[in-house]
Amino acid sequence: MAAAIHTPSVEATVTVRVSQAAAGDLVAGARAQIERIDGLSVEAIEIAGLRPGLNDTTVEAIATLAVDEGAASDAEFDGAEPNGADEFVVHRVRERLADGFGVDPERVERVDPPD
């Protein structure tokens, strides 16, 4: 019998800078900017607001992110170990988003997987 592979998911409200030269629409640009961050992929994204700028558009988005837990070592996050596995995943995602170029996390929380 095969074991199910579980990929943790988190929901994040983020501010993303999307270049005026980005291919596609703002959703595609925001998705591409977030997916440049190692260990994260966008499952769903919704634009909640935007501010046009001279060289880029600042997009506020609500994204559901899939997390590849094996993509980074625990040492990358200075050994911080919040209580519980869910909190640790949220902490890792928040740190990754904050380190991503043009991405600013505002809220990050765990999403319960569907049954």
TAMOTA-V680995 format. One record per backbone hydrogen bond with DSSP energy under -0.5 kcal/mol. NH is the residue of the N-H (numbers start at 1). CO is the residue of the C=O. Records with the same first field share a line. If there is no record, write none. Layout:
NH=CO, CO
This chain:
6=4
7=5
8=6
9=111
10=65
11=109
12=63
13=107
14=12, 61
15=104
16=14, 59
17=102
18=16, 57
19=17
20=55
22=19
29=25
30=26
31=27
32=28
33=29
34=30
35=31
36=32, 33
37=34
40=37
41=66
43=41, 64
44=64
46=62
48=60
49=60
51=58
53=56
57=18
58=51
59=16, 57
60=49
61=14, 59
62=46
63=12, 61
64=44
65=10, 63
66=41
67=8
68=39
69=67
71=68
72=69
76=73
77=74
78=75
79=74
80=77
88=84
89=85
90=86
91=87
92=88
93=89
94=90
95=91
96=92
97=93
98=94
99=95
100=96, 97
103=100
104=15
106=13
107=13
109=11
111=9
